[in-house]
């Protein structure tokens, strides 16, 4: 989960999902979630990899100095860790 306290963002802006050992960003916002400069689209998922930049406040909506984003870093050391996270409800089964 990514928590960002900014009134310009939707309360539930996007979700990070793990499906079949692949990571996805799902856009749940009204204003858009971007991977690099590509808008995902509300209700749609986009596969992400380590190093991808996700913007929750893109430069097309605000000045370049006001963008909000993060770099994806994925690391699952082993299947046991993945299963533990699924049991805890942190990852989708």
DSSP file (Angstrom, degrees, kcal/mol; ACC not computed):
  #  RESIDUE AA STRUCTURE BP1 BP2  ACC     N-H-->O    O-->H-N    N-H-->O    O-->H-N    TCO  KAPPA ALPHA  PHI   PSI    X-CA   Y-CA   Z-CA
    1    1 A X              0   0    0      0, 0.0     2,-0.5     0, 0.0    14,-0.1   0.000 360.0 360.0 360.0 140.4    0.0    0.0    0.0
    2    2 A X        -     0   0    0     12,-0.3     2,-0.5     2,-0.0    12,-0.2  -0.970 360.0-165.0-114.7 123.1    1.2    3.5   -0.8
    3    3 A X        +     0   0    0     -2,-0.5     2,-0.4     9,-0.1     9,-0.0  -0.941  11.9 171.5-112.4 123.5   -0.1    6.3    1.4
    4    4 A X        -     0   0    0     -2,-0.5     2,-1.3     2,-0.1     5,-0.1  -0.979  24.6-146.5-133.2 119.4    0.3    9.9    0.3
    5    5 A X        +     0   0    0     -2,-0.4     2,-0.3     3,-0.0    -2,-0.0  -0.692  50.6 125.7 -89.3  92.1   -1.4   12.7    2.2
    6    6 A X    >   -     0   0    0     -2,-1.3     3,-2.0     4,-0.1    -2,-0.1  -0.939  55.1-144.0-150.4 124.1   -2.3   15.2   -0.5
    7    7 A X  T 3  S+     0   0    0     -2,-0.3     4,-0.1     1,-0.3    -1,-0.1   0.645  97.9  67.8 -65.8 -15.1   -5.8   16.6   -1.2
    8    8 A X  T 3  S+     0   0    0      2,-0.1    -1,-0.3    -3,-0.0     2,-0.3   0.600  92.3  76.4 -79.2 -10.3   -5.2   16.6   -4.9
    9    9 A X  S <  S-     0   0    0     -3,-2.0    -3,-0.1    -5,-0.1    48,-0.1  -0.682  89.6-104.2-102.1 154.1   -5.2   12.8   -4.9
   10   10 A X    >   -     0   0    0     -2,-0.3     3,-0.6     1,-0.1     4,-0.1  -0.380  31.8-116.2 -67.4 152.6   -8.1   10.4   -4.7
   11   11 A X  T 3  S+     0   0    0      1,-0.3     2,-0.5     2,-0.1    -1,-0.1   0.897 115.9  25.6 -58.3 -41.8   -8.5    8.7   -1.4
   12   12 A X  T 3  S+     0   0    0     16,-0.2    -1,-0.3     1,-0.1     3,-0.1  -0.814  80.2 165.3-120.4  86.4   -7.8    5.3   -3.0
   13   13 A X    <   -     0   0    0     -3,-0.6    15,-2.2    -2,-0.5    16,-0.7   0.914  58.9 -19.4 -76.5 -45.3   -5.7    6.4   -6.0
   14   14 A X  E     -A   27   0A   0     13,-0.2     2,-0.4    14,-0.2   -12,-0.3  -0.981  54.9-136.3-158.0 164.4   -4.2    3.1   -7.1
   15   15 A X  E     -A   26   0A   0     11,-2.2    11,-2.9    -2,-0.3     2,-0.6  -0.965  11.6-138.0-128.5 145.9   -3.5   -0.4   -5.9
   16   16 A X  E     -A   25   0A   0     -2,-0.4     2,-0.3     9,-0.2     9,-0.2  -0.914  30.0-173.7-100.6 124.2   -0.4   -2.7   -6.3
   17   17 A X  E     -A   24   0A   0      7,-3.1     7,-2.7    -2,-0.6     2,-0.5  -0.883  21.4-150.5-120.1 148.6   -1.4   -6.2   -7.2
   18   18 A X  E     +A   23   0A   0     -2,-0.3     2,-0.5     5,-0.2     5,-0.2  -0.971  23.7 171.6-117.4 114.4    0.5   -9.4   -7.5
   19   19 A X  E >  S-A   22   0A   0      3,-2.9     3,-1.5    -2,-0.5    74,-0.1  -0.985  70.3 -17.0-127.2 120.9   -1.1  -11.8  -10.0
   20   20 A X  T 3  S-     0   0    0     -2,-0.5    -1,-0.1     1,-0.3     3,-0.1   0.903 127.5 -53.9  50.6  46.8    0.7  -15.0  -11.1
   21   21 A X  T 3  S+     0   0    0      1,-0.2     2,-0.4    -3,-0.1    -1,-0.3   0.678 117.5 112.7  63.1  20.3    4.0  -13.7   -9.8
   22   22 A X  E <   -A   19   0A   0     -3,-1.5    -3,-2.9    27,-0.0     2,-0.3  -0.967  62.9-131.4-121.3 141.5    3.6  -10.5  -11.9
   23   23 A X  E     -AB  18  48A   0     25,-0.6    25,-2.4    -2,-0.4     2,-0.3  -0.718  25.8-178.2 -94.8 140.5    3.1   -7.0  -10.3
   24   24 A X  E     -AB  17  47A   0     -7,-2.7    -7,-3.1    -2,-0.3     2,-0.5  -0.974  22.6-142.2-134.9 148.0    0.4   -4.7  -11.6
   25   25 A X  E     -AB  16  46A   0     21,-2.5    21,-2.0    -2,-0.3     2,-0.5  -0.957  18.9-158.7-104.5 128.9   -0.7   -1.1  -10.8
   26   26 A X  E     -AB  15  45A   0    -11,-2.9   -11,-2.2    -2,-0.5     2,-0.6  -0.945  13.4-135.0-109.2 127.2   -4.5   -0.7  -10.9
   27   27 A X  E     +A   14   0A   0     17,-2.2    16,-3.6    -2,-0.5    17,-0.2  -0.710  34.6 161.4 -82.5 117.9   -5.8    2.8  -11.4
   28   28 A X        +     0   0    0    -15,-2.2   -14,-0.2    -2,-0.6   -16,-0.2   0.148  43.7 107.3-116.9  15.5   -8.7    3.4   -9.0
   29   29 A X        -     0   0    0    -16,-0.7     4,-0.1     1,-0.1   -16,-0.1  -0.359  66.9-139.0 -96.2 169.3   -8.6    7.2   -9.2
   30   30 A X  S    S+     0   0    0      2,-0.1    -1,-0.1    -2,-0.1    12,-0.1   0.702 104.1  45.0 -91.1 -26.8  -10.6   10.0  -10.8
   31   31 A X  S    S-     0   0    0      1,-0.2    -1,-0.1    25,-0.1   -18,-0.0   0.535 114.1-101.2-100.6  -8.4   -7.6   11.9  -12.0
   32   32 A X        -     0   0    0    -19,-0.1     2,-0.4    25,-0.1    26,-0.2   0.122  17.2-126.0 104.3 143.5   -5.4    9.2  -13.5
   33   33 A X        -     0   0    0     -4,-0.1     7,-3.0    24,-0.1     8,-0.4  -0.981  27.5-159.1-122.6 137.5   -2.4    7.1  -12.6
   34   34 A X  E     -CD  39  55B   0     21,-2.7    21,-2.8    -2,-0.4     2,-0.6  -0.923  18.2-152.3-122.4 141.3    0.5    7.0  -15.0
   35   35 A X  E >  S-CD  38  54B   0      3,-2.4     3,-2.3    -2,-0.4     2,-0.4  -0.973  85.1 -40.8-108.2 116.2    3.4    4.5  -15.6
   36   36 A X  T 3  S-     0   0    0     17,-3.5    19,-0.2    -2,-0.6    -2,-0.1  -0.556 127.0 -30.1  55.4-116.3    6.1    6.7  -17.0
   37   37 A X  T 3  S+     0   0    0     -2,-0.4     2,-0.6    -3,-0.1    -1,-0.3   0.236 115.3 104.4-111.5  13.7    4.0    8.9  -19.3
   38   38 A X  E <   -C   35   0B   0     -3,-2.3    -3,-2.4     2,-0.0     2,-0.3  -0.857  66.7-136.0-101.2 120.9    1.3    6.4  -20.2
   39   39 A X  E     -C   34   0B   0     -2,-0.6    -5,-0.2    -5,-0.2    -2,-0.1  -0.567   9.2-156.6 -73.1 132.0   -2.1    6.9  -18.5
   40   40 A X        -     0   0    0     -7,-3.0    -1,-0.2    -2,-0.3    -6,-0.1   0.962  31.3-128.6 -75.2 -52.8   -3.5    3.6  -17.2
   41   41 A X    >   -     0   0    0     -8,-0.4     3,-2.4     3,-0.1   -14,-0.5   0.206  32.1 -67.7 105.6 132.0   -7.2    4.4  -17.1
   42   42 A X  T 3  S+     0   0    0      1,-0.3   -14,-0.2   -12,-0.1     3,-0.1  -0.207 120.9  10.7 -55.8 130.3   -9.6    4.0  -14.2
   43   43 A X  T 3  S+     0   0    0    -16,-3.6    -1,-0.3     1,-0.3     2,-0.2   0.379 105.6 112.7  83.8  -3.6  -10.4    0.4  -13.5
   44   44 A X    <   -     0   0    0     -3,-2.4   -17,-2.2   -17,-0.2     2,-0.3  -0.667  56.2-139.7-102.5 158.0   -7.5   -0.9  -15.7
   45   45 A X  E     -B   26   0A   0     -2,-0.2     2,-0.4   -19,-0.2   -19,-0.2  -0.841   9.8-165.4-114.2 151.7   -4.3   -2.6  -14.7
   46   46 A X  E     -B   25   0A   0    -21,-2.0   -21,-2.5    -2,-0.3     2,-0.2  -0.992  25.6-120.5-136.6 128.3   -0.8   -2.2  -16.1
   47   47 A X  E     -B   24   0A   0     -2,-0.4     2,-0.3   -23,-0.2   -23,-0.3  -0.464  34.5-166.9 -67.8 135.7    2.1   -4.6  -15.4
   48   48 A X  E     -B   23   0A   0    -25,-2.4   -25,-0.6    -2,-0.2     2,-0.3  -0.883   9.2-164.9-124.3 156.7    5.0   -2.9  -13.7
   49   49 A X    >   -     0   0    0     -2,-0.3     3,-2.3   -27,-0.1    23,-0.3  -0.880  43.7 -70.0-131.9 163.6    8.6   -4.0  -13.0
   50   50 A X  T 3  S+     0   0    0     -2,-0.3    23,-0.2     1,-0.3     3,-0.1  -0.307 121.5  30.0 -54.1 134.3   11.3   -2.7  -10.7
   51   51 A X  T 3  S+     0   0    0     21,-3.2    -1,-0.3     1,-0.4    22,-0.1   0.176  85.5 131.2  98.4 -16.6   12.5    0.7  -11.9
   52   52 A X    <   -     0   0    0     -3,-2.3    20,-3.0    20,-0.2     2,-0.6  -0.424  53.4-134.5 -67.2 144.7    9.2    1.8  -13.4
   53   53 A X  E     - E   0  71B   0     18,-0.2   -17,-3.5    -3,-0.1     2,-0.5  -0.908  16.8-163.2-105.5 124.3    8.0    5.2  -12.3
   54   54 A X  E     -DE  35  70B   0     16,-3.1    16,-2.5    -2,-0.6     2,-0.5  -0.919   3.4-159.5-107.9 126.8    4.4    5.5  -11.3
   55   55 A X  E     +DE  34  69B   0    -21,-2.8   -21,-2.7    -2,-0.5    14,-0.3  -0.919  19.7 176.1-108.0 128.2    2.9    9.0  -11.1
   56   56 A X  E    S+     0   0B   0     12,-2.2     2,-0.3    -2,-0.5    13,-0.2   0.550  90.8  33.6-100.8 -14.4   -0.2    9.7   -9.1
   57   57 A X  E    S- E   0  68B   0     11,-1.9    11,-1.8   -23,-0.1    -1,-0.3  -0.826  91.6-159.2-137.0  97.8    0.0   13.4   -9.9
   58   58 A X    >>  -     0   0    0     -2,-0.3     3,-2.1    -3,-0.2     4,-1.3  -0.339  28.8-114.1 -84.1 156.4    1.4   13.7  -13.4
   59   59 A X  T 34 S+     0   0    0      1,-0.3    -1,-0.1     2,-0.2     5,-0.1   0.711 113.9  67.0 -62.2 -20.9    3.1   16.7  -15.1
   60   60 A X  T 34 S+     0   0    0      1,-0.2    -1,-0.3     3,-0.1     3,-0.1   0.670 108.0  39.7 -72.7 -14.8    0.2   17.0  -17.5
   61   61 A X  T <4 S+     0   0    0     -3,-2.1     2,-0.3     1,-0.1    -2,-0.2   0.695 128.5  13.4-102.5 -26.8   -2.0   17.9  -14.5
   62   62 A X  S  < S-     0   0    0     -4,-1.3    -1,-0.1     1,-0.1     5,-0.1  -0.844  94.9 -71.3-140.3 173.1    0.4   20.2  -12.6
   63   63 A X    >   -     0   0    0     -2,-0.3     3,-2.3     1,-0.1     4,-0.3  -0.288  52.2-104.0 -65.3 157.8    3.7   21.9  -13.1
   64   64 A X  G >  S+     0   0    0      1,-0.3     3,-0.8     2,-0.2    -1,-0.1   0.782 120.8  57.9 -56.0 -29.3    6.8   19.8  -13.3
   65   65 A X  G 3  S+     0   0    0      1,-0.2    -1,-0.3    -6,-0.1    -2,-0.0   0.575 104.0  52.7 -78.9  -8.0    7.8   20.8   -9.8
   66   66 A X  G <  S+     0   0    0     -3,-2.3    -1,-0.2    -7,-0.1    -2,-0.2   0.298  75.8 127.8-110.7   8.7    4.5   19.5   -8.3
   67   67 A X    <   -     0   0    0     -3,-0.8     2,-0.4    -4,-0.3    -9,-0.2  -0.298  42.6-155.8 -64.9 150.3    4.5   16.0   -9.6
   68   68 A X  E     +E   57   0B   0    -11,-1.8   -12,-2.2     2,-0.0   -11,-1.9  -0.996  32.8 128.3-127.8 125.9    4.0   13.1   -7.2
   69   69 A X  E     -E   55   0B   0     -2,-0.4     2,-0.3   -14,-0.3   -14,-0.3  -0.942  35.8-141.2-160.4 179.3    5.3    9.7   -8.0
   70   70 A X  E     -E   54   0B   0    -16,-2.5   -16,-3.1    -2,-0.3     2,-0.5  -0.982  20.9-115.8-150.5 159.2    7.3    6.7   -6.9
   71   71 A X  E     -E   53   0B   0     -2,-0.3     2,-0.3   -18,-0.2   -18,-0.2  -0.851  33.2-124.1 -98.9 131.1    9.7    4.2   -8.3
   72   72 A X        -     0   0    0    -20,-3.0   -21,-3.2    -2,-0.5     2,-0.4  -0.566  28.3-178.2 -74.9 131.8    8.6    0.5   -8.2
   73   73 A X        -     0   0    0     -2,-0.3     2,-0.4   -23,-0.2   -23,-0.1  -0.942   5.7-169.2-132.9 113.0   10.9   -1.8   -6.4
   74   74 A X        +     0   0    0     -2,-0.4     2,-0.2     2,-0.0   -24,-0.1  -0.845  14.7 159.5-106.3 135.1    9.9   -5.4   -6.4
   75   75 A X        +     0   0    0     -2,-0.4     2,-0.5   -25,-0.0    -2,-0.0  -0.763   9.2 167.2-157.8 107.6   11.6   -8.0   -4.2
   76   76 A X        -     0   0    0     -2,-0.2     3,-0.1     1,-0.1    -2,-0.0  -0.971  16.9-163.9-118.3 113.4   10.2  -11.4   -3.2
   77   77 A X        -     0   0    0     -2,-0.5     2,-0.3     1,-0.2    -1,-0.1   0.865  66.3 -17.2 -68.4 -36.5   13.0  -13.5   -1.7
   78   78 A X     >  -     0   0    0      1,-0.1     4,-1.6     0, 0.0     3,-0.3  -0.977  68.3 -94.5-161.4 171.3   11.1  -16.8   -2.0
   79   79 A X  H  > S+     0   0    0     -2,-0.3     4,-2.7     1,-0.2     5,-0.2   0.824 117.0  61.8 -63.6 -33.1    7.7  -18.4   -2.3
   80   80 A X  H  > S+     0   0    0      1,-0.2     4,-2.2     2,-0.2    -1,-0.2   0.907 104.4  48.3 -61.4 -41.2    7.3  -18.8    1.5
   81   81 A X  H  > S+     0   0    0     -3,-0.3     4,-2.2     2,-0.2    -1,-0.2   0.913 111.2  50.4 -64.5 -42.5    7.4  -15.0    1.9
   82   82 A X  H  X S+     0   0    0     -4,-1.6     4,-2.0     1,-0.2    -2,-0.2   0.930 111.1  48.3 -61.2 -45.8    4.9  -14.5   -1.0
   83   83 A X  H  X S+     0   0    0     -4,-2.7     4,-2.4     1,-0.2    -1,-0.2   0.888 109.5  53.0 -63.4 -39.1    2.5  -17.1    0.6
   84   84 A X  H  X S+     0   0    0     -4,-2.2     4,-1.8     1,-0.2    -1,-0.2   0.915 109.0  49.3 -61.6 -43.7    2.8  -15.4    4.1
   85   85 A X  H  <>S+     0   0    0     -4,-2.2     5,-2.2     1,-0.2     6,-1.2   0.871 110.2  51.2 -64.4 -37.1    1.9  -12.0    2.5
   86   86 A X  H ><5S+     0   0    0     -4,-2.0     3,-1.3     4,-0.2    -2,-0.2   0.918 108.7  50.8 -65.7 -43.0   -1.1  -13.5    0.8
   87   87 A X  H 3<5S+     0   0    0     -4,-2.4    -1,-0.2     1,-0.3    -2,-0.2   0.851 108.6  52.3 -62.4 -33.9   -2.3  -15.1    4.1
   88   88 A X  T 3<5S-     0   0    0     -4,-1.8    -1,-0.3    -5,-0.2    -2,-0.2   0.515 116.2-116.4 -80.3  -4.4   -2.0  -11.7    5.8
   89   89 A X  T < 5S+     0   0    0     -3,-1.3    -3,-0.2    -4,-0.3    -2,-0.1   0.601  85.5 116.3  80.8  11.0   -4.1  -10.1    3.1
   90   90 A X  S   <S+     0   0    0     -5,-2.2     2,-0.3    -6,-0.2    -4,-0.2   0.855  76.2  38.7 -79.9 -36.4   -1.3   -7.9    1.9
   91   91 A X  S    S-     0   0    0     -6,-1.2     2,-0.2    -9,-0.2    -2,-0.2  -0.874  91.6-112.4-112.4 148.3   -1.1   -9.5   -1.6
   92   92 A X              0   0    0     -2,-0.3   -74,-0.1     1,-0.1    -6,-0.1  -0.568 360.0 360.0 -76.0 140.7   -4.1  -10.7   -3.6
   93   93 A X              0   0    0     -2,-0.2    -1,-0.1    -7,-0.1   -73,-0.1   0.468 360.0 360.0 -74.4 360.0   -4.3  -14.4   -4.1
